C-alpha cells in the first residue's frame, strides 16, 4: 500500500514537473533579448507625446546608449528593424511583451511619416524630429523602405490583434505608394557604367539594394491586401534587380547582384530574398532562377573566402573583372540578408542544401569568420559592431548589429537543419 502510494506521489510530481517544462517555457534558444531590451526605451518627444524608441549606439565596455553625433539618439532605420524582430519573436513564442513592444515601436514609425508619404529618420536629443540633414529628410530612401517593410510585416501577420493600429498601418501604406509610383517616371531608361547596362528607374536611380527592401514590403502588402495593382508596382523593381545581375560563368562573382552602379556591397543586399518573395506570389521562374544563381554561385564563393565587404566591377566583351576587392569591415547586416535568402530558397524549393548553407553562413556569428571571432554572445544578446580586420573587432554593440543578429538566429532556429549547423558551431567555439 505504501509502495503504491509512493508511486502515485512520484507520478504526480513527474507530471507537475513535465507541465512546468511545457507551454509556458520557451525551448532552448540562442536568441537572447536582453541587450535589445536594454536599447529599447520610452521617451518624451518635443510635442509631449510618449514614444517607444531604440537607442542607436551602445559602446564598450559598459554598453550605455550613445547618441549619434550631429544626427540624433534614435532613428526610423533601427526602430523599424527592431519592430520586425519583436513582432516575429512575439508571434513565434506567443510572447505578449514582445508583441506589445513591436506595436509601440510601429506607432513611433507612424508618427515619423511626412505629408509626402515618406518618413523622417532621426529624432534629436531634445525630442524633436531632425529635418535638416539629408539622411533624415522624408525621401524615397533606405529609412522609408525599412519603415514600409515593418508596417507590411504587421499588416501581414498581426492585424487581428489591434484593429485600430491596423487601420493606421493601412493608411500609412496607402500614403507610401505614391512615393513608389514616382519610379515609373524613369522606367525603361538605361545608363552605361563600367561596361554594364544599368537601369535608372530604381530607388536613388541605381539602387538595387534599396529596391530589394521595397520589393519585400510590396510583396507583404500584396499578401495582406490582395490588391492586384501592387503586382504592377512590383514588376518595376523586379525588372531592375534582374538587370543588375552579373552573368559570367567564368567569374567568381557569377550571379552577384550589383548594389548600385558597378558597385557591390554586402550590407542590405536582399535581392535574392526579395525575388524569392516575388516568386512565392507569381511563380515567375525567371525570378527564381536568378535568385538561385546568386545563392548557388556567389554565396558559395563568399563562404570560401570568409566573406567580403565590397567589390567594384567592370565588364568588357562579356567578361566581368574585379577592379577592387575589400574584405573588411564585416557586419551583421552583411550576413543576415544572405541567411534569409537561403532559408527562403529552402522554403520555395525544398532543397536542404539551402538550409545547410544558411547554417554555414549563420556560423559567422559563432566564429566561422576571417578572424575566428565569436561575434554574438548568447549569454548577453550582444552582437559586436564589426570585424575590422583579421586581428581586431569593434567591441561596441549598437542597434543595427543587435537586431540583425537576432533576426538571423531567430529564423535559423525555425529550420532544424540550419539550427543544428549553427548550434554545433557555437559549441565548437566554446571547447
C-alpha positions as CSV (number, residue, x, y, z in Angstrom):
1,X,0.0,0.0,0.0
2,X,2.8,2.4,1.0
3,X,4.7,1.5,-2.2
4,X,1.6,2.1,-4.3
5,X,1.1,5.5,-2.6
6,X,4.7,6.4,-3.2
7,X,4.4,5.6,-6.9
8,X,1.3,7.7,-7.2
9,X,3.0,10.6,-5.5
10,X,6.1,10.2,-7.7
11,X,3.9,10.1,-10.8
12,X,2.1,13.3,-9.7
13,X,5.5,15.0,-9.1
14,X,6.7,14.0,-12.5
15,X,3.5,15.2,-14.1
16,X,3.8,18.6,-12.5
17,X,7.5,18.8,-13.5
18,X,6.7,18.0,-17.1
19,X,3.9,20.6,-17.1
20,X,6.4,23.1,-15.9
21,X,8.6,22.3,-18.9
22,X,5.7,22.7,-21.3
23,X,3.8,25.5,-23.0
24,X,4.8,28.3,-20.6
25,X,8.5,27.8,-21.1
26,X,10.4,28.6,-24.2
27,X,12.7,26.0,-25.8
28,X,16.4,26.4,-25.5
29,X,17.4,29.2,-27.9
30,X,20.4,31.3,-28.9
31,X,18.1,34.3,-29.2
32,X,18.6,36.5,-26.1
33,X,16.6,39.7,-26.0
34,X,18.5,41.2,-23.0
35,X,20.6,43.7,-24.9
36,X,17.9,44.7,-27.3
37,X,15.6,45.3,-24.3
38,X,18.4,47.4,-22.9
39,X,18.4,49.5,-26.0
40,X,14.6,49.8,-26.0
41,X,13.3,52.9,-24.2
42,X,10.2,55.1,-23.9
43,X,10.9,58.8,-24.1
44,X,9.0,62.1,-24.2
45,X,9.1,63.9,-27.6
46,X,9.2,67.6,-28.1
47,X,5.4,67.7,-28.6
48,X,4.9,66.0,-25.2
49,X,4.0,62.6,-26.6
50,X,5.5,59.4,-25.2
51,X,7.2,57.2,-27.8
52,X,9.0,53.9,-27.9
53,X,12.4,54.0,-29.4
54,X,15.6,52.0,-29.9
55,X,18.9,53.7,-29.0
56,X,21.3,53.7,-32.0
57,X,24.6,53.0,-30.3
58,X,25.9,51.3,-27.2
59,X,29.6,51.4,-26.6
60,X,32.1,49.1,-24.9
61,X,32.8,48.5,-22.0
62,X,29.6,49.5,-20.2
63,X,27.3,49.5,-23.2
64,X,25.4,52.5,-22.2
65,X,23.4,54.1,-25.0
66,X,25.2,56.8,-27.0
67,X,23.8,59.4,-29.3
68,X,24.9,59.6,-33.0
69,X,26.7,63.0,-33.0
70,X,25.0,65.6,-35.2
71,X,22.1,63.2,-36.0
72,X,20.1,62.1,-33.0
73,X,19.8,59.3,-30.4
74,X,17.3,57.2,-32.3
75,X,16.1,56.6,-35.9
76,X,13.4,55.0,-38.0
77,X,16.0,52.7,-39.6
78,X,16.6,51.0,-36.2
79,X,13.1,51.4,-34.8
80,X,11.6,49.7,-37.8
81,X,14.0,46.8,-37.9
82,X,13.5,46.2,-34.2
83,X,9.8,46.3,-34.6
84,X,10.1,43.5,-37.2
85,X,12.1,41.4,-34.7
86,X,9.7,42.0,-31.7
87,X,6.7,41.2,-33.9
88,X,8.3,38.0,-35.2
89,X,9.6,36.9,-31.8
90,X,6.2,37.6,-30.2
91,X,4.4,35.6,-32.9
92,X,6.7,32.6,-32.8
93,X,6.8,32.3,-29.0
94,X,3.4,33.8,-28.2
95,X,5.2,36.5,-26.1
96,X,2.8,39.3,-25.2
97,X,5.6,41.7,-24.1
98,X,7.5,41.4,-27.3
99,X,4.3,41.9,-29.3
100,X,3.5,45.0,-27.2
101,X,6.9,46.5,-27.8
102,X,6.7,45.8,-31.5
103,X,3.4,47.6,-31.8
104,X,4.7,50.5,-29.7
105,X,7.7,50.9,-32.0
106,X,5.4,50.8,-35.0
107,X,3.4,53.7,-33.6
108,X,6.6,55.7,-33.4
109,X,7.3,54.8,-37.0
110,X,3.9,56.1,-38.0
111,X,4.5,59.4,-36.2
112,X,7.5,60.0,-38.4
113,X,5.6,59.9,-41.7
114,X,5.7,63.2,-43.6
115,X,2.9,64.6,-45.7
116,X,4.5,63.3,-48.9
117,X,4.2,59.7,-47.6
118,X,7.9,59.2,-47.0
119,X,9.5,59.2,-43.5
120,X,11.8,61.4,-41.4
121,X,14.6,59.3,-39.9
122,X,16.3,60.8,-36.8
123,X,14.9,62.1,-33.5
124,X,17.2,64.6,-31.7
125,X,18.1,64.5,-28.1
126,X,15.7,67.4,-27.4
127,X,12.9,65.1,-28.7
128,X,12.4,67.0,-32.0
129,X,12.5,65.4,-35.4
130,X,15.7,66.1,-37.3
131,X,14.6,67.7,-40.6
132,X,17.8,69.4,-41.9
133,X,20.2,66.5,-42.5
134,X,19.8,64.8,-45.8
135,X,19.8,61.3,-44.2
136,X,16.7,62.3,-42.1
137,X,14.6,64.0,-44.7
138,X,11.4,62.4,-46.0
139,X,12.8,60.8,-49.1
140,X,12.3,57.5,-51.0
141,X,15.4,56.2,-49.4
142,X,16.6,53.4,-47.0
143,X,14.6,54.6,-43.9
144,X,11.4,54.9,-45.9
145,X,11.6,51.4,-47.3
146,X,12.5,50.0,-43.9
147,X,9.5,51.7,-42.4
148,X,7.4,50.3,-45.2
149,X,8.7,46.8,-44.5
150,X,8.0,47.0,-40.8
151,X,4.4,48.2,-41.5
152,X,3.8,45.5,-44.1
153,X,5.1,42.9,-41.6
154,X,2.4,44.0,-39.1
155,X,-0.2,44.0,-41.8
156,X,0.6,40.5,-43.0
157,X,0.5,38.8,-39.6
158,X,-0.9,41.0,-36.8
159,X,-3.9,42.9,-37.8
160,X,-6.3,40.8,-35.7
161,X,-4.5,41.8,-32.5
162,X,-5.0,45.6,-32.9
163,X,-7.6,46.7,-35.4
164,X,-7.0,50.4,-34.6
165,X,-3.3,50.1,-35.3
166,X,-4.1,48.0,-38.4
167,X,-6.2,50.9,-39.8
168,X,-3.4,53.3,-39.2
169,X,-0.9,51.0,-40.9
170,X,-3.1,50.5,-43.9
171,X,-3.5,54.3,-44.2
172,X,0.3,54.9,-43.9
173,X,1.0,52.3,-46.6
174,X,-1.5,53.9,-48.9
175,X,0.4,57.2,-48.4
176,X,3.7,55.5,-49.2
177,X,2.6,54.0,-52.6
178,X,2.8,57.4,-54.5
179,X,6.5,57.5,-53.5
180,X,6.9,54.1,-55.2
181,X,5.0,55.2,-58.2
182,X,7.5,58.0,-58.9
183,X,9.9,55.3,-60.0
184,X,7.8,54.8,-63.1
185,X,8.9,58.2,-64.4
186,X,12.3,56.7,-65.3
187,X,11.0,53.3,-66.4
188,X,12.8,51.9,-69.5
189,X,15.8,54.3,-69.2
190,X,19.3,52.9,-69.1
191,X,22.8,54.1,-68.5
192,X,26.2,52.5,-69.2
193,X,28.7,52.4,-66.3
194,X,32.0,50.5,-66.5
195,X,30.6,48.4,-69.3
196,X,27.4,47.4,-67.5
197,X,24.0,48.4,-68.9
198,X,22.4,49.8,-65.7
199,X,18.6,50.5,-65.2
200,X,18.0,54.1,-63.9
201,X,14.4,53.5,-62.5
202,X,15.5,52.0,-59.2
203,X,15.4,54.0,-55.9
204,X,18.1,56.7,-55.9
205,X,18.3,55.9,-59.7
206,X,20.6,52.9,-59.4
207,X,19.8,51.4,-56.0
208,X,19.1,47.7,-56.5
209,X,19.9,47.2,-52.8
210,X,17.1,49.6,-51.8
211,X,14.8,48.1,-54.4
212,X,15.1,44.7,-52.6
213,X,13.7,46.2,-49.4
214,X,10.9,47.9,-51.3
215,X,10.1,44.7,-53.1
216,X,9.8,42.7,-49.9
217,X,7.4,45.3,-48.5
218,X,5.3,45.3,-51.6
219,X,5.1,41.5,-51.6
220,X,4.0,41.5,-47.9
221,X,1.4,44.1,-48.7
222,X,0.0,42.2,-51.6
223,X,-0.2,39.0,-49.5
224,X,-2.1,41.0,-46.9
225,X,-4.5,43.0,-49.1
226,X,-4.7,41.1,-52.3
227,X,-4.6,44.4,-54.2
228,X,-3.6,43.4,-57.8
229,X,-2.4,46.9,-58.5
230,X,0.6,46.1,-56.4
231,X,1.7,43.4,-58.9
232,X,2.3,46.2,-61.4
233,X,4.3,48.1,-58.9
234,X,6.4,45.0,-58.0
235,X,7.3,44.4,-61.6
236,X,9.3,47.6,-61.8
237,X,11.8,46.8,-59.1
238,X,11.9,43.2,-60.2
239,X,12.9,44.2,-63.8
240,X,15.6,46.5,-62.4
241,X,17.0,44.0,-59.9
242,X,17.2,41.3,-62.6
243,X,19.1,43.7,-64.9
244,X,21.7,44.2,-62.2
245,X,22.7,40.6,-62.0
246,X,26.2,39.6,-63.2
247,X,26.2,36.7,-65.6
248,X,29.6,35.3,-66.3
249,X,30.1,31.6,-65.6
250,X,33.9,32.1,-65.7
251,X,33.9,34.7,-62.9
252,X,33.9,34.1,-59.1
253,X,31.2,36.8,-58.9
254,X,28.8,35.0,-61.2
255,X,25.3,35.6,-60.0
256,X,26.1,38.6,-57.9
257,X,23.5,41.4,-57.9
258,X,25.1,44.8,-58.1
259,X,24.1,47.1,-55.3
260,X,24.5,50.5,-57.0
261,X,26.1,51.3,-60.4
262,X,29.0,48.9,-60.8
263,X,29.5,48.5,-57.1
264,X,28.5,45.6,-54.8
265,X,28.4,45.9,-51.0
266,X,27.3,43.2,-48.6
267,X,25.1,45.2,-46.3
268,X,21.4,45.2,-47.2
269,X,21.8,43.2,-50.4
270,X,18.5,41.4,-50.2
271,X,17.8,41.0,-53.9
272,X,17.7,37.2,-53.9
273,X,15.4,37.1,-50.8
274,X,13.1,39.7,-52.4
275,X,13.0,37.8,-55.7
276,X,12.0,34.6,-53.9
277,X,9.2,36.6,-52.1
278,X,8.1,37.7,-55.6
279,X,8.3,34.1,-56.9
280,X,6.1,32.9,-54.0
281,X,3.4,35.1,-55.3
282,X,3.8,34.9,-59.1
283,X,5.7,31.6,-59.7
284,X,7.9,33.6,-62.1
285,X,10.6,31.1,-62.9
286,X,13.0,33.8,-64.1
287,X,13.0,35.4,-60.6
288,X,13.5,32.0,-59.0
289,X,16.4,31.1,-61.2
290,X,18.1,34.5,-60.8
291,X,17.9,34.2,-57.0
292,X,19.3,30.6,-57.1
293,X,22.1,31.7,-59.4
294,X,23.4,34.1,-56.9
295,X,23.0,31.7,-53.9
296,X,24.5,28.7,-55.7
297,X,27.5,30.6,-57.1
298,X,28.3,33.9,-55.4
299,X,27.1,33.0,-51.8
300,X,29.1,29.7,-52.0
301,X,32.2,31.8,-53.1
302,X,31.8,34.2,-50.2
303,X,31.8,31.4,-47.7
304,X,35.1,30.1,-49.2
305,X,36.9,33.5,-48.9
306,X,35.4,34.2,-45.4
307,X,33.1,36.9,-46.8
308,X,33.7,40.3,-48.3
309,X,32.7,43.9,-47.6
310,X,32.7,45.4,-51.1
311,X,33.6,44.9,-54.8
312,X,34.0,47.2,-57.7
313,X,33.5,45.6,-61.1
314,X,33.9,46.3,-64.8
315,X,32.6,44.5,-67.9
316,X,34.3,44.2,-71.3
317,X,33.3,41.9,-74.2
318,X,31.0,39.9,-71.9
319,X,33.7,39.2,-69.3
320,X,33.4,40.6,-65.8
321,X,36.5,41.7,-63.9
322,X,37.0,42.7,-60.2
323,X,38.7,46.1,-60.1
324,X,38.7,46.4,-56.3
325,X,38.1,43.9,-53.6
326,X,37.6,44.9,-50.0
327,X,37.2,42.3,-47.3
328,X,36.6,44.4,-44.2
329,X,34.8,45.8,-42.3
330,X,32.2,42.9,-41.9
331,X,29.0,43.5,-40.0
332,X,25.9,41.5,-39.0
333,X,23.9,43.4,-41.7
334,X,26.2,41.8,-44.3
335,X,25.2,38.4,-43.1
336,X,21.5,38.4,-42.3
337,X,20.3,39.1,-45.9
338,X,22.1,36.0,-47.1
339,X,20.7,33.8,-44.4
340,X,17.2,35.0,-45.1
341,X,17.7,34.3,-48.8
342,X,19.0,30.8,-48.2
343,X,16.1,30.0,-45.9
344,X,13.7,31.4,-48.4
345,X,15.3,29.3,-51.1
346,X,14.7,26.2,-49.0
347,X,11.0,27.1,-48.5
348,X,10.5,27.7,-52.2
349,X,12.4,24.6,-53.5
350,X,12.5,22.2,-50.6
351,X,16.2,21.6,-51.2
352,X,18.1,21.0,-47.9
353,X,21.3,22.3,-49.4
354,X,19.9,25.8,-48.9
355,X,19.1,25.2,-45.3
356,X,22.7,23.9,-44.8
357,X,24.1,27.0,-46.5
358,X,22.0,29.2,-44.2
359,X,23.5,27.4,-41.3
360,X,27.0,27.7,-42.7
361,X,26.6,31.5,-43.2
362,X,24.9,31.8,-39.8
363,X,28.0,30.3,-38.2
364,X,29.7,33.6,-38.9
365,X,28.2,34.8,-35.6
366,X,29.8,31.8,-33.8
367,X,33.3,32.4,-35.1
368,X,33.3,30.9,-38.6
369,X,34.8,34.1,-40.0
370,X,38.1,35.6,-41.1
371,X,39.3,36.2,-37.5
372,X,37.6,33.4,-35.8
373,X,35.8,35.9,-33.6
374,X,32.6,35.0,-31.7
375,X,30.5,38.0,-32.9
376,X,27.4,37.2,-30.9
377,X,27.2,36.3,-27.3
378,X,24.1,34.1,-26.4
379,X,24.6,35.0,-22.7
380,X,24.1,38.7,-23.2
381,X,22.3,39.0,-26.6
382,X,25.1,41.4,-27.8
383,X,26.5,41.3,-31.3
384,X,29.7,43.2,-31.8
385,X,29.5,46.0,-34.3
386,X,32.0,44.6,-36.8
387,X,35.2,42.7,-37.8
388,X,37.7,45.5,-38.5
389,X,40.4,43.1,-39.8
390,X,41.5,39.5,-39.2
391,X,43.1,40.6,-35.9
392,X,40.6,43.1,-34.4
393,X,36.9,43.7,-33.9
394,X,34.7,46.6,-32.9
395,X,33.5,45.8,-29.4
396,X,30.6,48.2,-29.4
397,X,27.1,46.7,-29.8
398,X,24.6,49.0,-31.3
399,X,21.0,48.6,-32.5
400,X,21.8,47.5,-36.1
401,X,24.2,44.8,-35.1
402,X,22.0,43.5,-32.3
403,X,18.8,43.3,-34.3
404,X,20.4,41.9,-37.5
405,X,22.0,39.1,-35.4
406,X,18.7,38.4,-33.6
407,X,16.8,38.3,-36.8
408,X,19.3,35.9,-38.3
409,X,19.3,33.5,-35.4
410,X,15.5,33.7,-34.9
411,X,14.9,32.5,-38.5
412,X,17.7,29.9,-38.4
413,X,16.2,28.3,-35.3
414,X,12.9,27.7,-37.2
415,X,14.8,25.4,-39.6
416,X,16.2,22.3,-37.9
417,X,18.9,21.7,-40.5
418,X,20.2,25.3,-40.2
419,X,19.8,25.4,-36.4
420,X,21.8,22.2,-35.9
421,X,24.7,23.6,-38.0
422,X,24.8,26.9,-36.0
423,X,24.3,25.3,-32.6
424,X,27.2,23.0,-33.4
425,X,29.3,26.0,-34.4
426,X,28.7,27.7,-31.1
427,X,29.5,24.5,-29.2
428,X,32.8,24.2,-31.1
429,X,33.8,27.7,-30.3
430,X,33.4,27.1,-26.5
431,X,35.5,24.0,-26.5
